[in-house]
Amino acid sequence: MSDLMETVLIERTRALIPDENVEQKRMFGSTCFMVHGNMLVCASKRGLMARVGTAQQEEAVARPFASVCKMGGRPMPGFIRVEPEGIESDEDLKSWIDMARSYVSALPPKTARPKKPKTGKTAK
């Protein structure tokens, strides 16, 4: 997927989450959409990462072009990677967003953590 296609995926995702409680944030080398501080989905060149929780994981990986996310070669339970082919239509993309939202909306809101002061040579 090219940079342009990634930008289009981010715009499509944002349009399908027209909620003032959603925040866009750069994470994992991609653009993540957060609801009350909890990650909902991440849009990237590699496709979509959706946080569906472990209870929906089996149902999610049974869908075409979906697999459990891996970080550093280790599986991330409850996080699903969807190949670009699995989110070509807005209907498919929305179904992943809705599945993630059903899990994430049940989570308690995260409170912002205070930033740690910088130390060492890079501190200014």
C-alpha positions as CSV (number, residue, x, y, z in Angstrom):
1,M,0.0,0.0,0.0
2,S,1.4,3.4,-0.9
3,D,1.5,6.6,1.2
4,L,-1.5,7.9,-0.8
5,M,-3.5,4.7,-0.1
6,E,-2.6,5.0,3.6
7,T,-3.8,8.6,3.6
8,V,-7.0,7.6,1.9
9,L,-7.5,4.8,4.5
10,I,-7.0,7.2,7.3
11,E,-9.6,9.6,5.8
12,R,-12.1,6.8,5.2
13,T,-11.6,5.5,8.7
14,R,-12.1,9.0,10.2
15,A,-15.3,9.5,8.1
16,L,-16.7,6.3,9.6
17,I,-16.0,7.4,13.1
18,P,-17.7,10.8,13.2
19,D,-17.5,11.0,17.0
20,E,-16.2,13.9,19.1
21,N,-14.9,11.4,21.6
22,V,-12.4,10.0,19.0
23,E,-8.8,11.2,19.0
24,Q,-6.3,10.6,16.2
25,K,-2.8,9.8,17.4
26,R,0.4,8.6,15.8
27,M,1.4,5.2,17.2
28,F,3.0,2.0,16.0
29,G,4.2,3.8,12.9
30,S,0.6,4.4,11.9
31,T,-2.4,6.6,12.7
32,C,-4.5,5.2,15.6
33,F,-8.0,6.2,16.5
34,M,-8.6,6.3,20.2
35,V,-11.9,6.4,22.1
36,H,-11.6,7.8,25.7
37,G,-7.9,7.0,25.6
38,N,-8.3,3.4,24.4
39,M,-7.1,2.3,21.0
40,L,-9.9,1.4,18.6
41,V,-8.2,0.9,15.3
42,C,-4.9,1.8,13.5
43,A,-4.7,2.6,9.8
44,S,-1.4,2.0,8.1
45,K,0.3,1.0,4.8
46,R,-0.1,-2.6,6.0
47,G,-3.9,-2.4,6.4
48,L,-5.9,-2.1,9.6
49,M,-5.2,-3.2,13.2
50,A,-8.5,-3.5,15.1
51,R,-8.8,-4.0,18.9
52,V,-11.6,-6.5,19.2
53,G,-10.8,-8.2,22.5
54,T,-10.1,-11.9,23.2
55,A,-13.8,-12.8,23.3
56,Q,-14.3,-11.8,19.7
57,Q,-10.9,-12.9,18.5
58,E,-12.0,-16.3,17.1
59,E,-14.9,-14.7,15.2
60,A,-12.5,-12.0,13.8
61,V,-9.8,-14.3,12.6
62,A,-12.4,-16.4,10.8
63,R,-13.0,-13.5,8.5
64,P,-11.1,-13.2,5.2
65,F,-7.7,-11.4,5.3
66,A,-7.6,-11.3,9.1
67,S,-5.0,-12.7,11.5
68,V,-3.9,-12.1,15.1
69,C,-1.4,-9.1,15.3
70,K,2.1,-9.9,16.1
71,M,4.5,-7.4,17.7
72,G,8.2,-8.5,17.7
73,G,7.0,-12.0,16.6
74,R,4.8,-12.5,19.6
75,P,1.0,-12.6,19.2
76,M,-1.1,-9.8,20.7
77,P,-4.3,-11.4,21.9
78,G,-7.4,-9.3,21.1
79,F,-5.7,-7.3,18.3
80,I,-6.5,-8.2,14.7
81,R,-4.5,-7.4,11.6
82,V,-6.6,-6.9,8.5
83,E,-4.9,-7.0,5.1
84,P,-5.8,-4.1,2.7
85,E,-7.9,-6.6,0.6
86,G,-10.2,-7.1,3.7
87,I,-11.1,-3.4,3.9
88,E,-11.4,-2.4,0.3
89,S,-15.1,-1.4,0.7
90,D,-16.5,1.1,3.2
91,E,-18.9,-1.7,4.4
92,D,-16.0,-4.0,5.2
93,L,-14.0,-1.2,7.0
94,K,-17.1,-0.1,8.9
95,S,-17.8,-3.7,10.1
96,W,-14.2,-3.9,11.6
97,I,-14.7,-0.5,13.2
98,D,-18.0,-1.6,14.7
99,M,-16.5,-4.8,16.0
100,A,-13.7,-2.9,17.6
101,R,-16.1,-0.3,19.0
102,S,-18.3,-2.9,20.6
103,Y,-15.2,-4.0,22.7
104,V,-13.5,-0.7,23.3
105,S,-16.7,1.1,24.3
106,A,-17.1,-1.3,27.3
107,L,-13.6,-0.4,28.6
108,P,-13.2,2.3,31.3
109,P,-11.8,5.6,30.0
110,K,-8.1,6.1,30.4
111,T,-6.8,9.1,32.3
112,A,-3.9,11.0,30.8
113,R,-0.7,10.2,32.6
114,P,1.6,13.1,33.5
115,K,4.6,13.3,31.2
116,K,7.9,12.2,32.8
117,P,10.5,14.9,33.0
118,K,13.4,14.5,30.7
119,T,16.7,13.6,32.2
120,G,20.3,13.4,31.0
121,K,22.0,15.1,28.1
122,T,18.8,15.5,26.0
123,A,16.9,17.4,28.8
124,K,16.4,21.0,28.1
